[in-house]
Amino acid sequence: MAKAEYLDVTDNSSHNASAQHHVGKNNDPALNVAKEHTHGHLHHSAKAEEDREETEYSKGTTFEKSTIPSQDPHDQDLHKRHAPNSPKADGNVADTEKGNYSPNRSDEDPRTHKLSNAYSKHRVFFHLFIWLLFTGFWLAITLRLLFFYIPVTIVTRPMHFIWNNTAVKMTSFIPESLRLPAGALVVVCVLLVGGFASPESQDNTRDNRAVSLFGLAVIIAALWATSRNRKAIKWHTVIVGMFVQFIVALFVLRSGAGYDIFDFVSELARDLLGFANEGTAFLTDDTVPALGWFIVGVLPAIIFFVALVQLLYYWGTLQWFIQKFAVFFFWSMRVSGAEAVVAAASPFIGQGESAMLIKPFVAHLTQAELHQVMTSGFATIAGSVLVAYISLGVNGQALISSCVMSIPASLAISKLRYPETEETLTTGRCVIPDDDEHRAANSLHAFANGAWLGLKIAGMILSTLLCIISILALVNGLLTWWGRYLNINDPPLTVELIVGYICYPIAFLLGVPRNGDLVKVGQLIGTKLIANEFVAYTNLQTDPAYADLSPRSRLIATYALCGFANIGSLGTQIGVV
């Protein structure tokens, strides 16, 4: 090996001065004294500026790869996330070569997104685009976006002015002791006129309507007779509840506009099933959704709808609609805020979830409020199963209108059966508390949570139906075997036959035509009470025994079965409350 050539570093003519001795000679031109330039200051000296073009830098003198990884463009930003108090220079960083500050985009916080900045600056145009996209279809969205910029008092103030100068002034002329009787008289007149003014049809005769009105009077009288405190009944709540329920029924069943609106809404609900069928077809085959099986035609729609509801809840859309409904019933029926919120939310999110909306107040509810919370849960169905019933072929228009009618009806019935005698915590205010404990982190998280919740609900429905139908078949088998010894063969002795005769008076009071449909509708009502509404609706749509029901009987049965009032739901309510 050739002897290494060394150089005395004190000789400045060929090498920079160094504290080291006997270092190896380096032929790198950058170390040539003739090509050196000095740094007298942070800025370059005049001499260095003159020789800048002749400056040469070393390249390729080190062949080993560095163990330090290359700097990532976002490294500096990641460090800044952990040092929120670090000094900032308004997006400028120091440049040691120039000695000043210059803009550097890598210093910007990556959490500051361009889209959010653009939205905050041009929010009006974003909302205008949404309005143009959905105009003619979603009037509610239009109003919601409009009230971001226009105070709601522009609408409510004229309404209050008209109300105060018409209804309030007219009421002031009536003595206070006669106002309730006068209101009850008005409601009775509306019931009579609405019930008998419309023309008759084949089975929708005035005789049958008279029976229905008589049944309503009997039910109200029975609830009054069994009331916990008849002297404490607030008849204002009962009268307004009956009136609003009947007005909604007239609007849906007797007006073209009401029929078209609810038919349009039910058609939208049916369209939702098509999107769920796309997911089912992807997981199985394109022919599977058309099979009509419950497990592939109903349960996927439930999972998808629950996920969609959770997403709307995360965005705050669902709470907004619920609060508007609740404020109306809170103002018109004089109930507490917690009662109004639960009653308004039950048709949308179900009996258990609606009670969870007022979770901070549950421990402070009065006995009458607890009674009303349970009544609202039993009186209607949840949106998650609404699409399931529609997919079975049940009249969607009747189901949706029944959900809306159940809100005032449940409040009226509850306050008639168990009137309020205590001071309530939410009197005079109607609020929906935020649930920060279970709040999703983002929209994707909310949708995923909804999918998981929908899967649990679908699994619960699947297992419950399997077990209930199986146990009913077992009991029917035993009853049929025993009925043969009693010579009960035509029809055979079954659970449906027994509950049909037990519920025979209920079907009569509902106004079912007396043409042989009374027992059949009674059987459906009894099945719903003992099993659940899923079994009853399935029998109504698929059992040949109910295929010959008259249109009026089928419509009454559809309304009568629309609710969670069954033995199984009682356990759910107790567990939630």
Secondary structure, 3 states (H helix, E strand, C coil): CCCCCEECCCCCCCCCCCCCCCEECCCCHHHCHHHCCCCCCCCCCHHHHHCHHHCCCCCCCCCCCCCCCCCCCCHHHHHHHCCCCCCCCCCEEEECCCCEEEECHHHCCCCCCHHHHHHHHCHHHHHHHHHHHHCCCCHHHHHHHHCCCCCCHHHHHHHHHHHHHCHHHHHHCCCHHHHHHHHHHHHHHHHHHHHHCCCCCCCCCHHHHHHHHHHHHHHHHHHHHCCCCHHHCCHHHHHHHHHHHHHHHHHHHHCHHHHHHHHHHHHHHHHHHHHHHHHHHHHCCCCCHHHCCHHHHCHHHHHHHHHHHHHHHHHCHHHHHHHHHHHHHHHHHCCCHHHHHHHHHHHHHCHHHHHHCCHHHHCCCCHHHHHHHHHHHHHCCCHHHHHHHHHCCCCHHHHHHHHHHHHHHHHHHHHHHCCCCCCCCCCCCCCCCCCCCCCCCCHHHHHHHHHHHHHHHHHHHHHHHHHHHHHHHHHHHHHHHHHHHCCCECCECCHHHHHHHHCHHHHHHCCCCCCCHHHHHHHHHHHHHHCCHHHHHHHHHHCHHHCCCCHHHHHHHHHHHCCCCCHHHHHHHHHHC
